[in-house]
Amino acid sequence: MSVRPDLHLHYVQACQKLGQPQNPFIACVLQEADKSDKICTEGITLKVAGNNHPVPVQRVTDDDLGVLASVLSHAAFVTGLDLGWNVLTDAGAKTMAMFLQENSSLRYLNLMFNDIGTNGAELIAGALHRNESLVHIKMTGNKIGNQGGMFFASMLQINSTLEKLDLGDCDLGLKCLIAIAVALTQNKSLKAINLNRPLLYSQEEETTVHLAQMLKNNSSLVELHLSKHEMKNFGVERLCEALYENSSLRYLDLSCNKITCDGVKFLGELLKHNQTLEILNLNANRIEDAGAMYLSEALSLYNRTLQALSVVSCNISGKGLIALSNSVKSNMVLSYMYIWGNKFDKAACMSFSEVIRMGFLKPECTDVSPYKVAGEVQLAELSHGLQKHYYWAPRHRVVPDSAANASLEIVAVSEH
């Protein structure tokens, strides 16, 4: 482009034309975007997220989005749009759906934690039947429900462009999860999906069985998040059986489930043979020392593929923690380990302090930091981990993104 675009000027003119008052937050974001050097070369992401500001901002409404969409309809250099934590409803979803049908440059869209419901989900999913540019969409936290999720399941049978879909905290139900699993047996483009925290009322783990069956047939999915699925040892066993046949999945998130040491035994056996998994998140499961020993044995003696293991708040005590620290020493590939929230004794503190001091674990690749009190080694918590900044990111940037979201470093598909 020889002439620099002027997003702010176009926004002012559009507000006047449509008789809509300016939103000072949007105006400020567009003014900043106009100063960007990337605007004429590699494209920009407009961050109009309503949270995480030093002072409250005027959050984006449905009417505000109508004006913004008219401005962006001729701005091909805007390749990303972050509208998270605003007050968009189904009416705003209708505007966004029309925009997606006509736009051919937007690759990233974040709508997390708005007020979009089932009808809005139908419109956005319908737009993605035809859209061929969007690669990553986040619907996180919009209460689209089981029926809204069904519309996205139908979309996955048609769309061949989308690579990352986030439906976490969306109140998905049993039928919707099964429909998504069925769709992913045929879909060849999706690389990452977040299905965290569905609303399940059955104890029979039908969804896990269907997702396991999908993994036996799917050869494109790289990243799978199944946090808060009420998953027990039976479900873990089904997933492990499938992963013996799967050669594409690199990131498996099983955090906040009901997995015990018996379930981790299946994971330990899997890790002895699997040559694909790179990240395993077991946070907030009750795996205890026995589970830690199963993992340690597999990682010390057999597995040379896993790069990151997170066992935060897993009721592990000194014996299990020492075993895990020893696995880091003997496994040169395992370079990220997160252990905070367990039961540290003096020997465990010493063991991890030594692992960090000797360079087996870099300070930015773990969530503990050693210090001394009265000559004794203790461990302090660091704000590092897998998806630590999933819901929000501190503006002061004390912790770099690579340390607070280690998955971004390891599996590139996590980035839009």
C-alpha positions as CSV (number, residue, x, y, z in Angstrom):
1,M,0.0,0.0,0.0
2,S,1.3,3.4,-0.9
3,V,-1.2,5.4,1.2
4,R,-1.5,4.5,4.9
5,P,-5.1,3.7,5.9
6,D,-6.8,5.8,8.5
7,L,-9.0,3.6,10.6
8,H,-9.9,6.2,13.1
9,L,-11.0,8.7,10.5
10,H,-13.2,6.1,8.8
11,Y,-14.7,5.3,12.2
12,V,-15.6,8.9,12.9
13,Q,-17.2,9.2,9.5
14,A,-19.1,5.9,9.9
15,C,-20.4,7.0,13.3
16,Q,-21.7,10.3,11.8
17,K,-23.2,8.5,8.8
18,L,-25.0,5.9,10.9
19,G,-26.0,8.4,13.7
20,Q,-24.2,6.3,16.3
21,P,-22.2,7.9,19.1
22,Q,-18.5,7.1,19.2
23,N,-17.2,4.5,21.6
24,P,-14.1,6.2,23.1
25,F,-12.5,2.7,23.7
26,I,-12.8,1.7,20.0
27,A,-11.6,5.2,18.9
28,C,-8.5,4.8,21.0
29,V,-7.7,1.3,19.7
30,L,-8.1,2.5,16.1
31,Q,-5.9,5.5,16.7
32,E,-3.2,3.2,18.1
33,A,-3.6,0.8,15.2
34,D,-3.1,3.7,12.7
35,K,0.4,4.2,14.2
36,S,1.4,0.5,13.7
37,D,4.3,-0.2,11.3
38,K,2.8,-3.6,10.5
39,I,-0.4,-2.2,9.1
40,C,0.9,-2.0,5.6
41,T,3.0,-5.1,5.6
42,E,2.0,-8.2,7.6
43,G,-1.4,-7.2,9.0
44,I,-2.6,-6.4,12.5
45,T,-4.9,-7.8,15.2
46,L,-7.2,-5.2,16.7
47,K,-7.5,-5.9,20.5
48,V,-10.8,-4.5,21.6
49,A,-11.2,-6.8,24.6
50,G,-13.2,-5.2,27.4
51,N,-11.3,-6.6,30.3
52,N,-7.8,-6.1,31.8
53,H,-7.4,-2.4,31.5
54,P,-5.9,0.0,34.2
55,V,-9.2,1.9,34.2
56,P,-12.6,0.6,33.1
57,V,-13.5,1.0,29.4
58,Q,-16.8,1.5,27.6
59,R,-17.4,-2.1,26.5
60,V,-18.4,-2.8,22.9
61,T,-22.2,-3.1,22.3
62,D,-24.1,-4.6,19.4
63,D,-24.5,-1.1,17.9
64,D,-20.8,-0.4,18.3
65,L,-20.0,-3.6,16.5
66,G,-22.2,-2.5,13.6
67,V,-20.1,0.6,13.0
68,L,-16.8,-1.2,13.5
69,A,-17.8,-3.9,11.0
70,S,-18.6,-1.3,8.4
71,V,-15.1,0.3,8.9
72,L,-13.3,-3.1,8.8
73,S,-15.2,-4.3,5.7
74,H,-12.6,-2.4,3.6
75,A,-9.6,-3.0,5.8
76,A,-8.0,-6.2,4.5
77,F,-4.9,-5.5,6.6
78,V,-6.8,-6.4,9.8
79,T,-6.2,-10.1,10.1
80,G,-7.2,-10.5,13.7
81,L,-10.0,-9.2,15.9
82,D,-10.2,-9.6,19.7
83,L,-13.7,-8.7,21.0
84,G,-13.5,-10.7,24.2
85,W,-15.1,-9.6,27.5
86,N,-17.6,-7.2,25.9
87,V,-21.5,-7.1,26.0
88,L,-22.3,-8.5,22.5
89,T,-25.5,-10.5,22.3
90,D,-27.2,-12.5,19.5
91,A,-27.8,-9.2,17.6
92,G,-24.0,-8.6,17.6
93,A,-23.5,-12.2,16.5
94,K,-25.7,-11.5,13.5
95,T,-23.6,-8.5,12.5
96,M,-20.4,-10.7,12.9
97,A,-21.9,-13.5,10.9
98,M,-22.7,-11.1,8.0
99,F,-19.1,-9.7,8.3
100,L,-17.6,-13.2,8.1
101,Q,-19.7,-14.1,5.0
102,E,-18.3,-11.1,3.2
103,N,-14.8,-10.8,4.7
104,S,-11.9,-12.8,3.1
105,S,-8.9,-11.5,5.2
106,L,-9.8,-12.2,8.9
107,R,-7.9,-15.2,10.3
108,Y,-8.4,-14.8,14.0
109,L,-11.6,-13.9,15.9
110,N,-12.0,-13.8,19.7
111,L,-15.5,-13.5,21.0
112,M,-14.9,-15.1,24.4
113,F,-17.1,-14.1,27.4
114,N,-19.8,-12.1,25.7
115,D,-23.5,-12.7,25.9
116,I,-24.0,-14.7,22.8
117,G,-26.6,-17.5,23.0
118,T,-27.9,-20.4,20.9
119,N,-29.3,-18.2,18.1
120,G,-26.0,-16.2,17.8
121,A,-24.1,-19.5,17.7
122,E,-26.3,-20.7,14.8
123,L,-25.6,-17.5,12.8
124,I,-21.8,-17.6,13.4
125,A,-21.5,-21.3,12.7
126,G,-23.7,-20.8,9.6
127,A,-21.4,-18.1,8.3
128,L,-18.4,-20.5,8.7
129,H,-20.1,-22.8,6.2
130,R,-18.9,-20.4,3.5
131,N,-16.1,-18.4,5.1
132,E,-12.7,-19.6,3.7
133,S,-10.3,-17.3,5.6
134,L,-10.9,-17.8,9.4
135,V,-8.4,-20.1,11.0
136,H,-9.0,-19.6,14.7
137,I,-12.2,-18.7,16.6
138,K,-12.8,-18.5,20.3
139,M,-16.4,-18.7,21.5
140,T,-15.2,-19.4,25.1
141,G,-17.7,-18.6,27.9
142,N,-20.7,-17.8,25.7
143,K,-23.6,-19.8,26.9
144,I,-24.5,-21.3,23.6
145,G,-25.6,-24.6,25.2
146,N,-26.0,-28.0,23.7
147,Q,-28.0,-26.8,20.6
148,G,-25.5,-24.0,19.9
149,G,-22.7,-26.6,20.0
150,M,-24.7,-28.8,17.5
151,F,-24.5,-25.9,15.0
152,F,-20.7,-25.9,15.3
153,A,-20.6,-29.7,14.9
154,S,-22.5,-29.3,11.7
155,M,-20.1,-26.6,10.6
156,L,-17.2,-29.0,11.1
157,Q,-18.7,-31.3,8.5
158,I,-18.5,-28.6,5.9
159,N,-15.7,-26.1,6.7
160,S,-12.2,-27.0,5.6
161,T,-10.3,-23.9,6.6
162,L,-10.7,-23.6,10.4
163,E,-7.7,-25.0,12.3
164,K,-8.6,-24.0,15.9
165,L,-12.0,-24.0,17.6
166,D,-12.5,-23.0,21.3
167,L,-15.8,-24.0,22.8
168,G,-14.7,-24.1,26.4
169,D,-17.1,-23.0,29.2
170,C,-20.0,-22.9,26.6
171,D,-22.4,-25.2,28.5
172,L,-22.1,-27.9,25.8
173,G,-24.0,-31.1,26.5
174,L,-23.8,-34.8,25.8
175,K,-25.4,-34.9,22.3
176,C,-23.3,-32.0,21.2
177,L,-20.0,-33.5,22.3
178,I,-20.9,-36.8,20.5
179,A,-21.8,-34.9,17.4
180,I,-18.5,-33.0,17.4
181,A,-16.6,-36.3,17.9
182,V,-18.5,-37.8,14.9
183,A,-17.7,-34.7,12.8
184,L,-14.0,-34.9,13.6
185,T,-13.8,-38.4,12.3
186,Q,-14.2,-36.9,8.9
187,N,-12.8,-33.3,9.3
188,K,-9.2,-33.1,8.0
189,S,-8.4,-29.4,8.7
190,L,-9.1,-28.8,12.5
191,K,-5.8,-29.0,14.5
192,A,-6.9,-27.9,17.9
193,I,-10.2,-28.0,19.9
194,N,-11.1,-26.9,23.4
195,L,-14.2,-28.7,24.9
196,N,-13.5,-27.7,28.5
197,R,-16.3,-27.8,31.1
198,P,-19.4,-29.2,29.4
199,L,-22.6,-29.9,31.4
200,L,-22.8,-33.6,31.7
201,Y,-25.3,-35.5,33.9
202,S,-24.3,-39.0,33.1
203,Q,-21.6,-41.0,35.0
204,E,-21.1,-43.5,32.1
205,E,-18.5,-41.4,30.2
206,E,-20.2,-41.8,26.8
207,T,-18.6,-38.6,25.6
208,T,-15.1,-39.9,26.4
209,V,-15.8,-43.2,24.6
210,H,-16.9,-41.3,21.5
211,L,-13.9,-38.9,21.6
212,A,-11.6,-41.9,22.0
213,Q,-13.2,-43.6,18.9
214,M,-12.6,-40.3,17.0
215,L,-8.9,-40.3,18.0
216,K,-8.5,-43.7,16.4
217,N,-9.7,-42.3,13.1
218,N,-8.6,-38.7,13.1
219,S,-5.1,-38.0,11.8
220,S,-5.1,-34.2,11.8
221,L,-6.0,-33.1,15.4
222,V,-2.9,-31.9,17.3
223,E,-4.4,-30.3,20.5
224,L,-7.3,-31.6,22.6
225,H,-8.6,-30.0,25.8
226,L,-10.9,-32.1,28.0
227,S,-10.7,-30.3,31.3
228,K,-13.6,-30.6,33.8
229,H,-15.3,-33.6,32.0
230,E,-15.8,-35.6,35.2
231,M,-13.5,-38.1,33.6
232,K,-12.5,-41.1,35.7
233,N,-10.1,-44.0,35.3
234,F,-12.4,-45.8,32.8
235,G,-12.4,-42.8,30.5
236,V,-8.6,-42.5,30.7
237,E,-8.2,-46.1,29.8
238,R,-10.4,-45.6,26.7
239,L,-8.4,-42.6,25.6
240,C,-5.1,-44.5,26.1
241,E,-6.4,-47.4,24.0
242,A,-7.1,-44.9,21.2
243,L,-3.8,-43.1,21.5
244,Y,-1.9,-46.3,20.8
245,E,-3.4,-46.0,17.3
246,N,-3.2,-42.2,16.9
247,S,0.0,-40.6,15.5
248,S,-1.0,-37.0,15.4
249,L,-2.1,-35.7,18.8
250,R,0.7,-33.8,20.5
251,Y,-1.1,-31.9,23.3
252,L,-3.6,-33.6,25.7
253,D,-5.3,-31.6,28.5
254,L,-7.0,-33.8,31.1
255,S,-6.9,-31.3,34.0
256,C,-9.6,-30.9,36.6
257,N,-11.0,-34.4,36.3
258,K,-11.4,-37.4,38.7
259,I,-8.3,-39.4,37.6
260,T,-6.5,-41.3,40.3
261,C,-3.2,-43.3,40.3
262,D,-5.0,-46.2,38.6
263,G,-5.9,-44.1,35.7
264,V,-2.4,-42.6,35.5
265,K,-1.1,-46.2,35.3
266,F,-2.7,-46.4,31.8
267,L,-1.0,-43.1,30.9
268,G,2.3,-44.4,32.1
269,E,2.0,-47.5,29.9
270,L,1.0,-45.4,27.0
271,L,4.0,-43.1,27.4
272,K,6.3,-46.1,27.2
273,H,5.2,-46.6,23.6
274,N,3.7,-43.3,22.3
275,Q,6.1,-41.3,20.2
276,T,3.8,-38.3,19.5
277,L,2.6,-36.7,22.7
278,E,4.6,-33.6,23.6
279,I,2.4,-31.9,26.3
280,L,0.4,-33.7,29.0
281,N,-1.7,-31.6,31.5
282,L,-2.9,-33.5,34.5
283,N,-3.5,-30.6,36.9
284,A,-6.0,-31.0,39.7
285,N,-6.3,-34.8,39.5
286,R,-5.7,-37.0,42.5
287,I,-2.8,-39.0,41.1
288,E,-0.7,-39.1,44.4
289,D,2.7,-40.6,44.8
290,A,1.8,-43.9,43.0
291,G,0.7,-42.0,39.9
292,A,3.8,-39.9,40.0
293,M,5.9,-43.1,40.1
294,Y,4.1,-44.5,37.1
295,L,4.9,-41.3,35.1
296,S,8.5,-41.1,36.4
297,E,9.2,-44.7,35.3
298,A,7.9,-44.1,31.8
299,L,9.7,-40.8,31.4
300,S,13.0,-41.9,32.9
301,L,13.4,-45.2,31.1
302,Y,11.3,-45.2,27.9
303,N,9.7,-42.0,26.6
304,R,11.8,-39.5,24.7
305,T,9.0,-37.5,23.1
306,L,7.1,-35.7,25.9
307,Q,8.4,-32.2,26.4
308,A,6.0,-30.8,29.1
309,L,4.3,-32.4,32.1
310,S,2.0,-30.5,34.4
311,V,0.9,-32.1,37.7
312,V,-0.1,-29.0,39.7
313,S,-2.3,-29.7,42.7
314,C,-2.3,-33.5,42.3
315,N,-1.8,-34.5,45.9
316,I,1.8,-35.7,45.3
317,S,4.1,-35.8,48.4
318,G,7.9,-36.0,48.7
319,K,8.4,-39.5,47.4
320,G,6.5,-38.8,44.1
321,L,8.0,-35.3,43.6
322,I,11.6,-36.7,44.0
323,A,10.8,-39.4,41.4
324,L,9.6,-36.7,39.0
325,S,12.7,-34.6,39.5
326,N,14.9,-37.6,38.8
327,S,13.0,-38.2,35.6
328,V,14.0,-34.7,34.4
329,K,17.6,-35.5,35.1
330,S,17.5,-38.7,33.0
331,N,15.3,-37.4,30.2
332,M,16.9,-34.7,28.1
333,V,13.7,-34.1,26.1
334,L,11.5,-33.4,29.1
335,S,12.2,-29.7,29.6
336,Y,9.0,-28.3,31.1
337,M,7.5,-29.4,34.5
338,Y,4.9,-27.7,36.6
339,I,4.5,-29.0,40.2
340,W,3.1,-26.3,42.5
341,G,0.2,-27.1,44.8
342,N,1.6,-30.5,45.9
343,K,3.1,-31.5,49.3
344,F,6.7,-30.4,49.4
345,D,8.9,-31.8,52.1
346,K,12.6,-30.9,52.7
347,A,13.9,-33.6,50.4
348,A,11.6,-32.7,47.5
349,C,12.6,-29.0,47.8
350,M,16.2,-30.0,47.7
351,S,15.7,-32.2,44.8
352,F,14.0,-29.6,42.6
353,S,16.4,-26.9,43.7
354,E,19.2,-29.1,42.4
355,V,17.5,-29.9,39.1
356,I,17.0,-26.1,38.5
357,R,20.6,-25.2,39.7
358,M,22.1,-27.8,37.4
359,G,20.2,-26.5,34.4
360,F,18.0,-29.6,33.8
361,L,15.0,-27.2,34.3
362,K,15.3,-23.6,33.2
363,P,13.7,-21.1,35.5
364,E,11.1,-20.1,32.9
365,C,10.2,-23.8,32.3
366,T,8.9,-24.5,35.7
367,D,6.5,-22.9,38.2
368,V,8.8,-23.1,41.3
369,S,11.8,-21.1,42.4
370,P,14.2,-22.1,45.2
371,Y,15.1,-19.8,48.1
372,K,16.6,-20.3,51.5
373,V,15.2,-19.6,55.0
374,A,17.5,-20.2,58.0
375,G,19.8,-22.3,55.7
376,E,17.0,-24.6,54.5
377,V,15.8,-24.7,50.9
378,Q,12.2,-23.8,50.2
379,L,10.2,-23.4,46.9
380,A,8.2,-20.3,45.9
381,E,5.5,-20.2,43.2
382,L,6.1,-18.6,39.9
383,S,3.4,-17.5,37.5
384,H,4.4,-20.0,34.8
385,G,2.5,-22.9,33.4
386,L,0.3,-24.3,30.6
387,Q,-2.4,-21.8,29.6
388,K,-1.7,-19.7,32.7
389,H,-3.0,-16.7,30.8
390,Y,-6.0,-18.4,29.2
391,Y,-8.6,-16.1,30.7
392,W,-6.6,-13.0,31.3
393,A,-3.0,-11.7,30.9
394,P,-1.5,-9.1,33.3
395,R,-0.7,-5.9,31.5
396,H,2.6,-5.3,33.4
397,R,4.2,-8.2,31.4
398,V,6.4,-9.4,34.3
399,V,6.0,-12.9,33.0
400,P,6.6,-13.3,29.3
401,D,3.9,-15.1,27.2
402,S,6.2,-18.0,26.5
403,A,6.5,-18.8,30.2
404,A,2.9,-18.2,31.1
405,N,1.6,-20.2,28.1
406,A,4.3,-22.8,27.5
407,S,2.2,-24.6,25.0
408,L,2.7,-21.6,22.6
409,E,6.4,-22.4,22.6
410,I,6.0,-26.1,22.0
411,V,3.0,-26.5,19.7
412,A,2.8,-23.7,17.2
413,V,-0.9,-24.3,16.3
414,S,-1.8,-22.7,19.6
415,E,-0.9,-19.3,18.1
416,H,-3.3,-17.7,15.7
